[in-house]
Amino acid sequence: MHSDSLRFAQATTAHDIDQGRRQSLINCWIDVSNAGGAAGFPFPPIDERDAAPALETILESLAARTSRLLMALDDDELVGWLNIRRDTYGLIAHWGTLHHVQTHTSRRGQGIGSALVKEAHRIAREDMALEQLHLAARAGEGLETFYESLGWEEIGRWPGALRFGSGDDRDEVLMLVDL
């Protein structure tokens, strides 16, 4: 991938995503999840019957102030995506959360995930007027190192919060970045 071919697109309403793009988002989510990615489906394999309704729930919640879908595109090919959300309740409206951060498995190791998260930082700060972003990551996947390389810090853990099977409990790692 040439870095000059990578661009970003945002969706702030479900109408911003046509059927072809919906299918690309679903296919990416299936691919990432079935490869063991920590993208919201902990028990692969999944298929379209799992991913399509979950994506529709995200798309239905999109709104410029509270929830955006950020997509990384190489030319017009979807190569990664994530969701930025915030709550409008006054005490916590100054921070948001990242969800479903993923890069298509065929495009890993090309800097797409880093570029996607950095663009999410910019959007959260400049377009959504957020001061912080939070996320929860699955321990044991190397995600802490990835996010730390982008300025995030681990602020705590929920020990053994995620049960993947008998004898396979993992911490949920809580992370924060100031924008």
Buried (B, 14 or more C-beta within 10 A) or exposed (E): BEEEEBEBBBBBBBEBBEEEBBBBBBBBBBBBBBBEBBBBBBEBEBEEEBBBEBBBEBBEEBBEEBBBBBBBBBEEEBBBBBBBBBEEEEEEBEBBBBBBBBBBEEBBEBBBBBBBBBBBBEBBBEBBEBEBBBBBBBBBBEBBEBBEEBBBEBEEBEEEBBEEEEEEEBBBBBBBBEB
